[in-house]
């Protein structure tokens, strides 16, 4: 009987220990600023595109960036062109989650007109979230022919 109680007590202690360590590590990951930025952006998934829109009933790409970075206390400018001047320039092979991508989707090939937030980055491709006129807030890949052609540069606001 005493041995059985010891085994149950030991099991409960180990279970509690494992639970505490697993919760602590999850909190640490969630508290990383880039994860909060991405989580905020993803919370807008499915929101329709609206030029100049800043709410969940309709939002444009720069407002998505604005709200996502505001969630970690960073005040970004309200337009993609102004946002493209924030942070530091990074090379394409240095891109990581939380970085910003900028595109020229208009007639002028070098003028920033669109922005997105990197959600995943690997050697083979880069996934980003943005608000597009056709799909609203959704994720896409930089390897997509349209986005690859429109891509201008990347910048890092979070270090």
Short mmCIF file of the C-alpha atoms (twelve columns), coordinates in Angstrom:
data_MODEL
# 
_entry.id   MODEL 
# 
loop_
_atom_site.group_PDB 
_atom_site.id 
_atom_site.type_symbol 
_atom_site.label_atom_id 
_atom_site.label_alt_id 
_atom_site.label_comp_id 
_atom_site.label_asym_id 
_atom_site.label_seq_id 
_atom_site.Cartn_x 
_atom_site.Cartn_y 
_atom_site.Cartn_z 
_atom_site.pdbx_PDB_model_num 
ATOM 1   C CA . UNK A 1   0.000   0.000  0.000   1 
ATOM 2   C CA . UNK A 2   2.781   2.446  0.926   1 
ATOM 3   C CA . UNK A 3   4.660   1.584  -2.281  1 
ATOM 4   C CA . UNK A 4   1.520   2.255  -4.343  1 
ATOM 5   C CA . UNK A 5   1.069   5.712  -2.723  1 
ATOM 6   C CA . UNK A 6   4.727   6.491  -3.415  1 
ATOM 7   C CA . UNK A 7   4.309   5.563  -7.091  1 
ATOM 8   C CA . UNK A 8   1.163   7.715  -7.410  1 
ATOM 9   C CA . UNK A 9   2.873   10.642 -5.639  1 
ATOM 10  C CA . UNK A 10  5.940   10.302 -7.852  1 
ATOM 11  C CA . UNK A 11  3.769   10.152 -10.978 1 
ATOM 12  C CA . UNK A 12  1.803   13.282 -9.950  1 
ATOM 13  C CA . UNK A 13  5.022   15.147 -9.137  1 
ATOM 14  C CA . UNK A 14  6.546   14.274 -12.519 1 
ATOM 15  C CA . UNK A 15  3.341   15.144 -14.359 1 
ATOM 16  C CA . UNK A 16  3.187   18.520 -12.604 1 
ATOM 17  C CA . UNK A 17  6.864   19.146 -13.346 1 
ATOM 18  C CA . UNK A 18  6.423   18.348 -17.035 1 
ATOM 19  C CA . UNK A 19  3.277   20.478 -17.231 1 
ATOM 20  C CA . UNK A 20  5.037   23.480 -15.678 1 
ATOM 21  C CA . UNK A 21  8.027   23.246 -18.015 1 
ATOM 22  C CA . UNK A 22  5.855   22.816 -21.095 1 
ATOM 23  C CA . UNK A 23  3.699   25.812 -20.170 1 
ATOM 24  C CA . UNK A 24  6.739   27.956 -19.484 1 
ATOM 25  C CA . UNK A 25  8.247   27.160 -22.866 1 
ATOM 26  C CA . UNK A 26  4.966   27.915 -24.645 1 
ATOM 27  C CA . UNK A 27  4.698   31.270 -22.914 1 
ATOM 28  C CA . UNK A 28  8.236   32.100 -23.982 1 
ATOM 29  C CA . UNK A 29  7.433   31.387 -27.637 1 
ATOM 30  C CA . UNK A 30  4.179   33.367 -27.591 1 
ATOM 31  C CA . UNK A 31  5.916   36.319 -25.949 1 
ATOM 32  C CA . UNK A 32  8.416   36.702 -28.800 1 
ATOM 33  C CA . UNK A 33  7.414   39.967 -30.542 1 
ATOM 34  C CA . UNK A 34  7.513   38.520 -34.064 1 
ATOM 35  C CA . UNK A 35  5.115   35.731 -33.004 1 
ATOM 36  C CA . UNK A 36  2.682   38.317 -31.626 1 
ATOM 37  C CA . UNK A 37  2.924   40.360 -34.834 1 
ATOM 38  C CA . UNK A 38  2.194   37.258 -36.939 1 
ATOM 39  C CA . UNK A 39  -0.612  36.084 -34.630 1 
ATOM 40  C CA . UNK A 40  -2.267  39.490 -34.836 1 
ATOM 41  C CA . UNK A 41  -2.001  39.533 -38.630 1 
ATOM 42  C CA . UNK A 42  -3.402  35.994 -38.855 1 
ATOM 43  C CA . UNK A 43  -6.347  37.000 -36.670 1 
ATOM 44  C CA . UNK A 44  -7.464  39.150 -39.619 1 
ATOM 45  C CA . UNK A 45  -7.477  36.178 -42.051 1 
ATOM 46  C CA . UNK A 46  -10.583 36.326 -44.211 1 
ATOM 47  C CA . UNK A 47  -11.160 40.035 -43.624 1 
ATOM 48  C CA . UNK A 48  -12.094 41.588 -46.975 1 
ATOM 49  C CA . UNK A 49  -9.844  44.132 -48.662 1 
ATOM 50  C CA . UNK A 50  -10.967 47.750 -48.505 1 
ATOM 51  C CA . UNK A 51  -8.830  50.572 -49.842 1 
ATOM 52  C CA . UNK A 52  -8.048  52.798 -46.849 1 
ATOM 53  C CA . UNK A 53  -9.814  50.312 -44.557 1 
ATOM 54  C CA . UNK A 54  -8.550  49.880 -41.022 1 
ATOM 55  C CA . UNK A 55  -11.107 47.557 -39.395 1 
ATOM 56  C CA . UNK A 56  -12.163 43.920 -39.397 1 
ATOM 57  C CA . UNK A 57  -14.991 44.786 -41.767 1 
ATOM 58  C CA . UNK A 58  -12.428 45.866 -44.388 1 
ATOM 59  C CA . UNK A 59  -8.673  46.460 -44.296 1 
ATOM 60  C CA . UNK A 60  -5.862  47.308 -46.690 1 
ATOM 61  C CA . UNK A 61  -2.305  45.948 -46.627 1 
ATOM 62  C CA . UNK A 62  -0.702  48.838 -44.774 1 
ATOM 63  C CA . UNK A 63  -3.372  48.838 -42.059 1 
ATOM 64  C CA . UNK A 64  -2.723  45.124 -41.520 1 
ATOM 65  C CA . UNK A 65  0.968   45.914 -40.983 1 
ATOM 66  C CA . UNK A 66  0.061   48.903 -38.799 1 
ATOM 67  C CA . UNK A 67  -2.247  46.901 -36.480 1 
ATOM 68  C CA . UNK A 68  0.077   43.891 -36.313 1 
ATOM 69  C CA . UNK A 69  3.086   45.923 -35.191 1 
ATOM 70  C CA . UNK A 70  0.964   48.076 -32.884 1 
ATOM 71  C CA . UNK A 71  0.175   44.849 -30.976 1 
ATOM 72  C CA . UNK A 72  3.815   44.843 -29.773 1 
ATOM 73  C CA . UNK A 73  3.982   48.586 -29.131 1 
ATOM 74  C CA . UNK A 74  5.508   49.684 -32.433 1 
ATOM 75  C CA . UNK A 75  3.820   52.605 -34.177 1 
ATOM 76  C CA . UNK A 76  4.197   52.161 -37.911 1 
ATOM 77  C CA . UNK A 77  3.298   54.760 -40.531 1 
ATOM 78  C CA . UNK A 78  -0.061  54.248 -42.207 1 
ATOM 79  C CA . UNK A 79  1.063   53.791 -45.845 1 
ATOM 80  C CA . UNK A 80  3.142   51.045 -47.430 1 
ATOM 81  C CA . UNK A 81  5.526   53.582 -48.954 1 
ATOM 82  C CA . UNK A 82  6.213   55.154 -45.545 1 
ATOM 83  C CA . UNK A 83  6.430   51.741 -43.863 1 
ATOM 84  C CA . UNK A 84  9.114   50.783 -46.383 1 
ATOM 85  C CA . UNK A 85  11.421  53.378 -44.811 1 
ATOM 86  C CA . UNK A 86  11.226  51.837 -41.317 1 
ATOM 87  C CA . UNK A 87  13.729  49.413 -39.810 1 
ATOM 88  C CA . UNK A 88  16.759  48.172 -41.684 1 
ATOM 89  C CA . UNK A 89  17.206  46.767 -45.162 1 
ATOM 90  C CA . UNK A 90  17.850  43.024 -45.365 1 
ATOM 91  C CA . UNK A 91  18.878  40.687 -48.149 1 
ATOM 92  C CA . UNK A 92  16.424  38.149 -49.501 1 
ATOM 93  C CA . UNK A 93  18.409  35.245 -48.033 1 
ATOM 94  C CA . UNK A 94  18.248  36.888 -44.563 1 
ATOM 95  C CA . UNK A 95  14.456  37.099 -44.420 1 
ATOM 96  C CA . UNK A 96  12.807  35.598 -41.347 1 
ATOM 97  C CA . UNK A 97  9.318   35.594 -39.781 1 
ATOM 98  C CA . UNK A 98  8.145   39.045 -38.758 1 
ATOM 99  C CA . UNK A 99  10.063  40.839 -41.509 1 
ATOM 100 C CA . UNK A 100 8.264   43.073 -43.980 1 
ATOM 101 C CA . UNK A 101 8.101   42.578 -47.744 1 
ATOM 102 C CA . UNK A 102 7.423   45.421 -50.147 1 
ATOM 103 C CA . UNK A 103 6.066   45.245 -53.669 1 
ATOM 104 C CA . UNK A 104 5.402   47.413 -56.709 1 
ATOM 105 C CA . UNK A 105 1.964   46.338 -57.909 1 
ATOM 106 C CA . UNK A 106 1.169   49.494 -59.861 1 
ATOM 107 C CA . UNK A 107 2.406   50.849 -63.158 1 
ATOM 108 C CA . UNK A 108 5.611   52.255 -61.706 1 
ATOM 109 C CA . UNK A 109 8.001   49.326 -61.351 1 
ATOM 110 C CA . UNK A 110 10.034  50.800 -58.459 1 
ATOM 111 C CA . UNK A 111 7.300   52.495 -56.399 1 
ATOM 112 C CA . UNK A 112 6.158   50.713 -53.220 1 
ATOM 113 C CA . UNK A 113 2.422   50.107 -53.378 1 
ATOM 114 C CA . UNK A 114 1.964   46.931 -51.341 1 
ATOM 115 C CA . UNK A 115 3.302   45.315 -48.157 1 
ATOM 116 C CA . UNK A 116 3.157   41.997 -46.331 1 
ATOM 117 C CA . UNK A 117 4.473   40.317 -43.187 1 
ATOM 118 C CA . UNK A 118 6.627   37.182 -43.419 1 
ATOM 119 C CA . UNK A 119 5.033   34.244 -41.576 1 
ATOM 120 C CA . UNK A 120 7.473   31.486 -42.612 1 
ATOM 121 C CA . UNK A 121 10.880  31.492 -44.251 1 
ATOM 122 C CA . UNK A 122 12.962  28.611 -45.576 1 
ATOM 123 C CA . UNK A 123 15.657  28.208 -48.203 1 
ATOM 124 C CA . UNK A 124 13.041  27.095 -50.697 1 
ATOM 125 C CA . UNK A 125 10.339  29.749 -50.189 1 
ATOM 126 C CA . UNK A 126 8.931   32.618 -48.160 1 
ATOM 127 C CA . UNK A 127 5.328   32.749 -46.996 1 
ATOM 128 C CA . UNK A 128 3.727   36.064 -46.119 1 
ATOM 129 C CA . UNK A 129 0.382   37.443 -45.010 1 
ATOM 130 C CA . UNK A 130 -1.132  40.511 -46.628 1 
ATOM 131 C CA . UNK A 131 -4.420  42.040 -47.678 1 
ATOM 132 C CA . UNK A 132 -4.946  41.645 -51.402 1 
ATOM 133 C CA . UNK A 133 -7.695  43.199 -53.498 1 
ATOM 134 C CA . UNK A 134 -8.824  39.772 -54.722 1 
ATOM 135 C CA . UNK A 135 -8.701  37.605 -51.565 1 
ATOM 136 C CA . UNK A 136 -8.585  40.013 -48.643 1 
ATOM 137 C CA . UNK A 137 -6.295  38.985 -45.797 1 
ATOM 138 C CA . UNK A 138 -4.607  35.739 -46.781 1 
ATOM 139 C CA . UNK A 139 -1.207  34.101 -47.021 1 
ATOM 140 C CA . UNK A 140 0.766   33.678 -50.205 1 
ATOM 141 C CA . UNK A 141 4.233   32.632 -51.333 1 
ATOM 142 C CA . UNK A 142 6.946   34.878 -52.699 1 
ATOM 143 C CA . UNK A 143 7.614   32.204 -55.336 1 
ATOM 144 C CA . UNK A 144 4.185   32.907 -56.848 1 
ATOM 145 C CA . UNK A 145 4.934   34.366 -60.287 1 
ATOM 146 C CA . UNK A 146 2.916   37.527 -59.640 1 
ATOM 147 C CA . UNK A 147 4.553   38.290 -56.287 1 
ATOM 148 C CA . UNK A 148 8.048   37.314 -57.414 1 
ATOM 149 C CA . UNK A 149 7.799   39.798 -60.278 1 
ATOM 150 C CA . UNK A 150 6.376   42.588 -58.075 1 
ATOM 151 C CA . UNK A 151 8.822   42.076 -55.155 1 
ATOM 152 C CA . UNK A 152 11.096  45.043 -54.442 1 
ATOM 153 C CA . UNK A 153 12.836  44.469 -51.093 1 
ATOM 154 C CA . UNK A 154 12.538  43.393 -47.453 1 
ATOM 155 C CA . UNK A 155 13.045  45.251 -44.210 1 
ATOM 156 C CA . UNK A 156 13.393  44.228 -40.571 1 
ATOM 157 C CA . UNK A 157 11.667  46.311 -37.912 1 
ATOM 158 C CA . UNK A 158 11.977  43.755 -35.082 1 
ATOM 159 C CA . UNK A 159 15.449  42.663 -33.952 1 
# 
